[in-house]
Amino acid sequence: MSLLDIKCSNTPSCTWTQHNNLSDPFCPALAAASQDVADPTQTLPLLDPDHKLAHIPASELPKCSKCGTGLQRPGVVWFGELLDEAMLDEIDEWIAPDDVNGKVVDVVLVIGTSSVVYPAAGYAEEARGEGTSVVTVNLDAEKPEQLRYMVGKGNFCFWGVCGGVVAEVVGAGYWAVEGGREGV
């Protein structure tokens, strides 16, 4: 699933998904939330807690084209929602060492998360325990001591805006270093 995916809210009974929807907004009723501000020093209305957004009736939101009853929604997992069991099984299989060849995952990227919500938070630790390098990129620059435990031989930890840091790290060729690097 991805932020660019649209899925039916009537899950698990309906499995309709549209992948890579680049429309912004993806329906006319959400146009007000997608508007930019003319003055770059102004807060976007959608991000301004003092700006009251208009109520959008469900009748103005697109219905699922498959079942016709569920609403279309972003294909992400919202806090409090259960993760898809099949997806979790695939991740467990992917991250576990291969019985014949040993470890199969070379690098795990942990980008833009505090790594405290499970089960996702456990994947980096599980991989690290098998000798996989873990690369952490997080905006929490004010509290780097919270991420220091993630650094060690073959692991990397970068602080800053994820989009900028990831582009800089990939452009710098850190991945080409034999055996990884150590440090902060």
C-alpha positions in Angstrom: 0.0 0.0 0.0 1.1 3.6 -0.6 -0.2 7.1 -0.1 -0.7 7.2 -3.9 -3.1 4.2 -3.7 -6.8 4.6 -3.2 -8.7 1.7 -1.7 -12.2 0.9 -0.6 -13.1 1.7 3.1 -15.3 -1.4 3.1 -12.5 -3.8 4.0 -11.9 -6.7 4.3 -15.1 -7.6 2.4 -14.1 -5.4 -0.6 -10.5 -5.6 -2.0 -10.8 -2.8 -4.6 -7.6 -0.7 -4.9 -6.4 1.8 -7.5 -2.6 2.1 -7.6 -0.5 5.2 -8.3 -3.3 7.8 -8.3 -1.5 11.1 -8.9 -4.7 13.3 -8.9 -4.6 16.1 -6.4 -7.2 16.3 -5.2 -8.5 12.8 -6.1 -12.1 14.1 -5.9 -13.6 17.6 -6.3 -14.9 17.7 -2.7 -11.3 17.7 -1.4 -10.2 20.6 -3.5 -10.3 23.2 -0.7 -7.8 21.1 1.3 -5.4 20.9 -1.7 -5.2 24.7 -2.2 -1.8 26.4 -1.9 -1.4 29.8 -0.3 -0.1 32.7 -2.3 2.2 33.9 0.5 4.8 31.2 1.4 5.0 32.6 5.0 1.4 31.7 5.5 0.4 28.3 7.0 -1.5 26.0 4.6 -5.2 25.9 5.7 -5.1 22.2 6.0 -2.2 22.4 8.4 -3.5 25.3 10.5 -5.2 24.1 13.7 -7.0 27.5 13.9 -8.5 27.1 10.5 -11.8 25.2 10.6 -12.3 23.0 7.6 -15.8 22.7 6.1 -17.7 19.5 6.8 -17.8 17.3 3.6 -20.9 15.1 3.5 -20.2 11.5 2.6 -22.5 11.9 -0.4 -19.9 14.2 -2.0 -17.1 11.6 -1.6 -16.5 9.0 -4.3 -17.9 5.5 -3.7 -16.0 2.3 -4.4 -16.4 1.4 -8.1 -16.5 -2.3 -7.2 -18.9 -2.7 -4.2 -20.6 0.7 -4.5 -21.0 1.1 -0.8 -17.6 1.8 0.7 -15.9 5.2 0.3 -12.6 5.6 -1.5 -9.8 6.4 0.9 -6.0 6.6 0.9 -4.2 3.2 0.8 -2.4 3.8 4.1 -2.7 2.3 7.5 -4.1 4.8 9.9 -3.2 4.7 13.6 -5.3 2.1 15.4 -6.0 0.1 12.2 -4.8 -3.5 12.0 -2.1 -4.3 9.5 -2.8 -6.7 6.7 -1.8 -10.2 7.9 -0.7 -11.4 4.5 1.6 -8.3 4.2 3.0 -9.0 7.7 3.7 -12.6 6.7 5.5 -11.5 3.6 7.7 -9.1 5.6 8.5 -11.8 8.2 9.5 -14.2 5.4 11.5 -11.5 3.6 13.4 -10.4 6.8 14.1 -13.8 8.2 17.5 -15.4 7.3 17.4 -18.0 4.6 18.1 -21.5 6.0 20.4 -22.4 3.1 22.1 -19.1 2.2 22.1 -17.3 5.6 21.0 -13.6 5.6 19.3 -12.4 2.5 18.6 -8.8 3.4 21.6 -6.5 3.1 20.1 -3.1 4.1 16.9 -2.0 5.9 15.9 1.6 5.4 14.0 3.2 8.3 12.8 6.5 7.0 10.7 9.1 8.8 9.6 7.1 11.8 10.4 7.1 15.4 10.5 3.2 15.4 8.3 2.9 18.5 5.1 1.4 17.0 5.1 -2.3 16.6 5.2 -4.6 14.7 7.1 -2.3 12.3 9.5 -1.1 14.9 10.8 -4.7 15.4 11.8 -5.3 11.8 14.9 -3.2 11.9 16.1 -4.8 15.2 15.3 -8.3 13.8 17.3 -7.6 10.7 20.2 -6.0 12.6 20.4 -9.1 14.7 21.0 -11.1 11.6 23.9 -8.8 10.5 21.9 -6.6 8.2 22.9 -2.9 8.0 20.2 -0.5 9.2 20.0 3.0 7.8 17.9 5.4 9.8 16.8 8.8 8.6 14.6 10.9 10.9 13.6 14.5 11.4 14.1 14.3 15.1 17.3 16.5 14.9 16.6 18.1 18.3 17.0 14.8 20.1 19.7 12.8 18.3 20.4 10.9 21.5 17.1 9.0 21.0 18.5 7.5 17.8 22.1 6.9 18.9 21.3 3.3 20.0 20.6 2.6 16.3 24.2 3.3 15.3 26.9 0.6 15.3 29.2 -1.3 12.9 27.6 -1.3 9.5 24.7 1.0 10.5 24.0 4.6 9.6 21.9 7.3 11.3 21.1 10.6 9.5 19.1 13.4 11.0 17.1 15.9 8.9 14.2 16.2 6.5 13.9 12.8 5.0 13.4 13.8 1.3 16.6 16.0 1.4 18.7 13.6 3.5 17.8 10.5 1.5 18.7 12.3 -1.8 22.0 13.5 -0.3 22.9 10.1 1.1 22.1 8.2 -2.2 23.9 10.9 -4.2 27.0 10.6 -1.9 27.4 6.9 -2.7 27.3 5.7 0.9 25.9 2.4 -0.4 29.0 1.6 -2.4 31.2 1.3 0.7 32.3 -2.2 1.4 31.0 -3.4 4.7 29.2 -0.1 5.5 30.4 2.6 7.8 30.2 3.2 11.5 29.2 6.5 13.2 26.7 9.3 13.4 
